[in-house]
């Protein structure tokens, strides 16, 4: 098993190399890149200045100015050469500079990381802390009143997209009832509040976005837990254990539950990307400066260094999460032996 995980870790660099190379080449061929936008903005500025001064037409950029723009955006070299230069910076811990913010990409990401980490960790914790016990109860009390009532709410939450629910919650609870703020991560007076005041302010701002983050993953995890536990409870080995005198409680907790946790562990690593990806639609609705909104604005602004930085970190976390899932599966199921 040790050799298996060593090989998995050794596969991370070439996998990241392939992902980032494909994305980097796509940024070079997508129309409307930063160079084209800069040329268009420069021409519009020259035309506006020319009309204001003499009413004439603006002049096109000179060849020297065009070469300066290409050098600034890194388009003065072939794509493979530019990718090699970018990769060399990444190896040294430098993700480049943002075109829009004119700051190091790593500094921009670090400023957004606490926000995404806050929502990602709380979402993961609440999802698994509630969904697993609820799935167990629903499986044991299948078709009971508890199962039917909770299923109604679960399917309602799963059917409504998070961003749609966010807009409805914002309209009703924030705009109409004014129970919650309209958006933002914290209030403007947050630094001046006491400790409990800061906790209350943060909780007040996070309540509605967390509901939107939880609805989808909560439903999927609960139903996954319930369905697999029901399959295991109907298996022959559970009936045999009960026939030999094992109590139903022990059969559920010591036998069926452990096997039912395998699918949960398999998908756990993929949820690690919530720490950085978030949801740009939810963050846009609630005006949260997280990774989702940063990635969306970077794509719209053709801020490719930021896009590459987010892709790099998200891919790295996904690969590490998959390895973590394999480790959890091996820990839960002693029959699993990776070779």
C-alpha positions in Angstrom: 0.0 0.0 0.0 2.9 2.3 0.7 4.2 1.9 -2.8 0.7 2.6 -4.2 0.5 6.0 -2.5 4.1 6.8 -3.4 3.2 6.3 -7.0 0.1 8.4 -6.6 2.1 11.3 -5.2 4.6 10.9 -8.0 1.8 11.2 -10.6 0.8 14.6 -9.2 3.5 16.7 -11.0 2.9 15.3 -14.5 -0.9 15.5 -14.1 -0.6 19.2 -13.0 1.8 19.7 -15.9 -0.8 18.4 -18.4 -3.7 20.4 -16.8 -1.9 23.7 -16.7 -0.4 23.2 -20.2 -3.9 22.7 -21.7 -5.4 25.7 -19.9 -2.4 27.9 -20.8 -2.7 27.0 -24.5 -6.4 27.7 -24.4 -5.8 31.2 -23.0 -3.5 31.9 -26.0 -6.1 31.0 -28.6 -9.3 32.4 -27.0 -10.4 35.5 -28.8 -10.7 38.8 -26.9 -7.5 38.3 -24.8 -5.8 40.9 -22.7 -3.7 42.1 -25.6 -6.8 42.7 -27.8 -8.6 44.4 -24.9 -5.6 46.7 -24.2 -5.3 47.7 -27.8 -9.1 48.4 -28.1 -9.0 50.5 -24.8 -6.0 52.4 -26.0 -7.6 53.2 -29.4 -10.8 54.3 -27.7 -8.9 56.5 -25.3 -6.9 58.1 -28.2 -10.1 58.6 -30.2 -11.8 60.3 -27.3 -8.8 62.5 -26.7 -8.6 63.4 -30.4 -12.3 64.2 -30.7 -12.1 66.4 -27.6 -9.1 68.4 -28.9 -9.7 68.7 -32.6 -12.7 66.6 -33.6 -10.5 64.3 -35.6 -10.1 60.5 -35.5 -7.8 58.7 -33.2 -4.6 57.2 -34.5 -3.7 53.6 -34.3 -1.0 52.2 -32.0 2.5 52.4 -33.2 4.6 49.2 -33.7 6.7 50.1 -30.7 3.7 50.5 -28.5 2.3 47.2 -29.8 5.5 45.4 -29.0 5.5 46.9 -25.5 2.0 45.6 -24.9 3.0 42.2 -26.2 6.0 42.1 -23.9 3.9 43.2 -20.9 1.3 40.5 -21.4 3.9 37.9 -22.4 2.7 37.5 -25.9 6.0 38.4 -27.5 7.2 34.7 -27.2 5.9 31.4 -28.5 3.3 29.8 -26.3 5.5 26.9 -25.2 8.3 29.3 -24.3 5.9 31.4 -22.3 4.5 28.4 -20.5 8.0 27.3 -19.6 8.7 30.7 -18.1 5.5 30.6 -16.2 6.3 27.0 -15.0 9.7 28.1 -13.8 8.1 30.9 -11.7 5.6 28.4 -10.2 8.5 26.1 -9.2 10.0 29.1 -7.3 6.7 29.8 -5.7 5.8 32.8 -7.9 2.4 32.6 -9.7 3.0 35.9 -11.6 1.4 39.3 -11.4 -2.3 40.1 -12.0 -3.1 42.2 -15.1 -6.1 43.8 -13.4 -4.8 44.3 -9.8 -1.2 44.8 -10.7 -0.3 42.7 -7.7 1.3 39.2 -7.2 -1.3 36.5 -7.8 -0.3 34.7 -4.6 -1.1 37.8 -2.6 -4.5 38.1 -4.2 -5.2 34.5 -3.6 -4.1 34.7 0.1 -6.5 37.7 0.6 -9.4 35.6 -0.6 -8.3 32.3 1.0 -9.8 33.0 4.5 -13.2 33.6 3.0 -13.2 30.4 1.0 -11.7 28.4 3.8 -14.4 29.7 6.2 -17.3 28.7 4.0 -15.6 25.5 2.8 -14.8 24.1 6.2 -18.1 24.9 7.7 -20.0 23.5 4.7 -18.0 20.2 4.9 -18.4 19.9 8.7 -22.1 20.6 8.8 -22.8 18.4 5.7 -21.1 15.3 7.2 -22.1 16.0 10.8 -25.8 16.1 9.9 -26.2 14.1 6.7 -24.6 10.9 8.0 -26.7 10.6 11.2 -29.8 11.7 9.3 -29.1 9.1 6.6 -28.8 6.4 9.2 -32.1 7.4 10.8 -33.9 7.5 7.4 -32.6 4.1 6.5 -33.6 2.5 9.8 -37.0 4.2 9.8 -37.7 3.9 6.1 -41.2 5.0 5.0 -42.0 6.3 8.5 -43.2 9.8 9.2 -39.7 11.0 9.9 -38.4 9.6 6.7 -41.2 11.1 4.6 -41.1 14.5 6.1 -37.3 14.8 5.9 -37.4 13.5 2.3 -39.8 16.3 1.3 -37.4 19.0 2.6 -34.3 17.2 1.1 -35.8 16.9 -2.4 -37.1 20.5 -2.2 -33.6 21.7 -1.3 -32.0 19.5 -4.0 -34.4 20.7 -6.7 -33.8 24.4 -6.1 -30.3 25.6 -7.3 -28.3 27.3 -4.6 -28.1 30.7 -6.4 -31.9 30.7 -7.0 -32.4 30.0 -3.3 -29.9 32.7 -2.4 -31.8 35.3 -4.4 -35.1 34.3 -2.7 -33.6 34.3 0.7 -31.9 37.7 0.1 -35.2 39.2 -1.2 -37.3 37.9 1.7 -35.1 37.8 4.8 -32.7 40.7 3.9 -34.6 43.1 1.8 -38.2 42.7 3.1 -37.8 41.5 6.8 -34.3 43.0 7.2 -33.2 40.2 9.5 -29.9 39.7 7.7 -27.6 42.1 5.8 -27.8 42.3 2.0 -24.4 40.9 1.4 -20.7 41.0 2.2 -18.5 38.8 4.4 -18.5 41.2 7.4 -19.7 44.7 8.2 -17.6 47.8 7.7 -17.4 48.4 11.5 -16.1 44.8 12.0 -12.6 45.8 13.2 -14.1 48.1 15.9 -16.4 45.4 17.4 -15.7 43.3 20.5 -14.9 39.6 20.2 -18.5 38.5 20.6 -19.6 41.3 18.4 -17.3 40.0 15.7 -18.6 36.5 16.1 -22.2 37.7 15.9 -21.5 39.9 12.9 -19.8 37.1 11.0 -22.6 34.6 11.8 -25.2 37.1 10.7 -23.5 37.6 7.3 -22.8 33.9 6.9 -26.2 32.5 7.7 -27.9 32.9 4.3 -24.9 32.0 2.1 -24.3 28.8 4.2 -27.8 27.7 3.6 -27.2 28.0 -0.2 -24.0 26.1 0.0 -25.5 23.3 2.0 -28.7 22.5 0.1 -27.1 20.6 -2.7 -24.3 18.7 -0.9 -26.6 18.0 2.1 -29.2 16.3 0.0 -26.7 14.2 -2.0 -24.8 13.0 1.1 -27.9 12.2 3.0 -29.5 10.1 0.3 -26.2 8.4 -0.5 -25.9 7.4 3.1 -29.5 6.2 3.4 -29.5 4.2 0.1 -26.2 2.3 0.8 -27.1 1.6 4.4 -30.5 0.2 3.3 -28.7 -2.0 0.7 -26.3 -3.3 3.4 -29.2 -3.9 5.9 -30.8 -6.1 3.3 -27.7 -8.1 2.7 -27.2 -11.7 3.7 -24.4 -11.0 6.2 -26.6 -8.7 8.3 -29.4 -11.3 8.4 -26.9 -13.9 9.4 -25.4 -11.8 12.1 -28.8 -11.1 13.6 -29.8 -14.8 13.3 -26.6 -15.6 15.4 -27.7 -13.4 18.2 -26.1 -10.0 17.3 -28.4 -7.1 18.3 -29.9 -5.0 15.5 -28.1 -1.9 16.9 -24.7 -3.7 16.8 -25.4 -5.1 13.3 -26.1 -1.5 12.1 -23.2 0.3 13.9 -20.5 -2.4 13.7 -21.2 -4.0 10.3 -23.6 -2.3 7.9 -22.5 1.3 8.8 -18.9 0.7 8.1 -19.6 -0.7 4.6 -22.0 2.1 3.9 -19.4 4.7 4.7 -17.2 3.6 1.8 -19.1 5.7 -0.9 -19.0 8.7 1.5 -15.3 8.3 1.8 -14.9 7.9 -2.0 -16.5 11.3 -2.6 -14.9 13.1 0.3 -11.7 14.0 -1.5 -13.6 15.7 -4.3 -15.3 18.0 -1.8 -12.0 19.4 -0.7 -12.1 21.6 -3.8 -14.9 23.5 -2.0 -12.1 25.1 0.0 -11.1 27.1 -3.1 -13.8 26.8 -5.7 -16.9 27.9 -3.9 -19.7 29.0 -6.1 -19.3 32.2 -8.1 -23.1 32.6 -8.5 -23.7 32.5 -4.7 -20.7 34.7 -4.1 -22.0 37.2 -6.7 -25.5 37.3 -5.2 -24.2 37.9 -1.7 -21.2 40.0 -2.7 -18.6 37.7 -1.1 -15.0 38.1 -2.2 -14.2 34.4 -2.4 -12.4 32.3 -5.0 -15.5 31.7 -7.0 -16.1 35.4 -7.6 -12.4 36.0 -8.2 -12.2 33.3 -10.8 -15.3 34.6 -12.6 -14.1 38.2 -12.7 -10.6 37.0 -13.8 -12.1 35.1 -16.8 -14.2 38.1 -17.8 -11.3 40.5 -17.5 -8.9 38.0 -19.2 -6.7 38.1 -16.1 -4.9 34.9 -17.1 -2.2 34.8 -14.4 -5.0 34.8 -11.8 -6.9 32.1 -13.8 -3.8 30.0 -14.0 -3.1 30.4 -10.3 -6.7 29.3 -9.3 -6.6 26.3 -11.8 -3.2 25.3 -10.4 -4.4 25.3 -6.7 -7.8 23.8 -7.5 -6.2 20.9 -9.5 -3.6 20.3 -6.8 -6.3 20.1 -4.1 -8.4 17.8 -6.2 -5.5 15.4 -6.7 -4.6 15.4 -3.0 -8.2 14.9 -2.2 -8.4 11.8 -4.4 -5.4 10.4 -2.6 -7.1 11.2 0.7 -10.2 9.4 -0.4 -8.3 6.3 -1.3 -6.6 6.4 2.2 -10.0 6.7 3.9 -11.5 3.9 1.9 -8.6 1.6 2.9 -9.0 2.7 6.5 -12.7 1.9 6.5 -12.6 -1.3 4.5 -9.9 -3.7 5.6 -10.5 -5.7 2.5 -9.0 -3.0 0.4 -5.4 -3.4 -0.4 -3.8 -1.1 -2.9 -1.0 -2.7 -4.9 
